[in-house]
Amino acid sequence: QWVVTQKFSEKGRSVKARLVARGFQEPNEHIKKDSPTTTRESVRVLLCMAISHHGWVIHSLDVKSAFLQGDLLKREVFLKPPKEANTNALWRLNKCVYGLTDASRRWYLRVDSVFKSLNMECIILDEAVYIWRDQGSVEGIICIHVDDFIWTGSDRFKLLVIDKIWDEFCIS
């Protein structure tokens, strides 16, 4: 089904339509669906690091249509199209859409893969927090909450990591 939302800002009204699957109807007992999101405590650590490390600035990134940027599905999923599609043929999905049982997990696995390819390390206490080291010193940190990233770090971190994240994902 289509889910339509409206947002109001200084720029005016924006309308967003999103195709949402009815994942609650999936037989999902064998589908892994866990995906970590950062804790409040981890965000507090990020804020403390920003304050204590040479006045690092805190930034946020919002990934557009995150689940569509996740890994390819490793199972067959068919979706009955919305009535506006004017077809009775089922759609076979290649990627997750909102509402699928494992959509968040597929997205997290893609983020994890990209971050690790950029030499970021997932910290032991929170799987949704990644650090980047330069010559043994922590030079950047990112906390993940689904499709929102909050980060802080050095200019070198921005250049070598954040700019590549911008290149990899569609970010607003």
BELSULWO-V516042 format. One record per residue. D_CENTER is the distance of its C-alpha to the mean C-alpha in Angstrom with 1 decimal. Layout:
d_center=D_CENTER
d_center=D_CENTER
//
This chain:
d_center=22.3
d_center=21.1
d_center=19.6
d_center=20.6
d_center=19.6
d_center=21.4
d_center=20.4
d_center=23.2
d_center=23.2
d_center=25.8
d_center=25.2
d_center=26.1
d_center=24.6
d_center=21.7
d_center=21.2
d_center=18.2
d_center=18.8
d_center=16.3
d_center=17.5
d_center=16.9
d_center=18.2
d_center=20.4
d_center=18.8
d_center=21.2
d_center=23.9
d_center=22.6
d_center=24.7
d_center=22.0
d_center=23.9
d_center=23.0
d_center=19.4
d_center=17.1
d_center=14.5
d_center=13.6
d_center=10.2
d_center=10.5
d_center=9.4
d_center=11.5
d_center=15.0
d_center=17.2
d_center=19.3
d_center=16.8
d_center=16.1
d_center=19.9
d_center=20.2
d_center=17.9
d_center=20.2
d_center=23.3
d_center=22.4
d_center=21.9
d_center=25.3
d_center=27.1
d_center=26.0
d_center=28.0
d_center=26.5
d_center=22.9
d_center=21.1
d_center=17.9
d_center=15.3
d_center=12.1
d_center=9.6
d_center=8.0
d_center=6.2
d_center=8.8
d_center=8.9
d_center=5.4
d_center=7.4
d_center=10.1
d_center=8.5
d_center=8.2
d_center=11.5
d_center=14.7
d_center=16.1
d_center=18.8
d_center=20.8
d_center=22.5
d_center=21.2
d_center=23.4
d_center=22.9
d_center=25.8
d_center=25.2
d_center=25.6
d_center=29.2
d_center=28.5
d_center=28.0
d_center=31.7
d_center=31.5
d_center=32.2
d_center=30.6
d_center=27.6
d_center=24.4
d_center=23.0
d_center=19.2
d_center=17.9
d_center=14.1
d_center=12.6
d_center=12.9
d_center=12.3
d_center=14.8
d_center=15.1
d_center=15.6
d_center=13.2
d_center=10.4
d_center=8.0
d_center=9.7
d_center=9.6
d_center=5.9
d_center=6.2
d_center=9.4
d_center=8.4
d_center=6.5
d_center=9.6
d_center=11.9
d_center=11.2
d_center=11.5
d_center=14.6
d_center=16.0
d_center=16.0
d_center=18.1
d_center=15.7
d_center=16.6
d_center=14.9
d_center=17.3
d_center=19.5
d_center=19.3
d_center=15.5
d_center=13.2
d_center=10.2
d_center=12.3
d_center=13.2
d_center=16.4
d_center=18.1
d_center=21.9
d_center=24.5
d_center=28.0
d_center=27.2
d_center=26.0
d_center=22.5
d_center=21.6
d_center=18.0
d_center=15.4
d_center=11.7
d_center=10.4
d_center=6.9
d_center=6.9
d_center=4.5
d_center=3.2
d_center=6.0
d_center=7.4
d_center=11.1
d_center=13.3
d_center=17.0
d_center=19.3
d_center=22.2
d_center=22.9
d_center=22.8
d_center=19.3
d_center=18.2
d_center=20.3
d_center=19.5
d_center=15.8
d_center=14.1
d_center=16.0
d_center=15.0
d_center=11.2
d_center=12.4
d_center=14.4
d_center=11.8
d_center=9.2
d_center=10.5
d_center=10.0
d_center=12.2
//
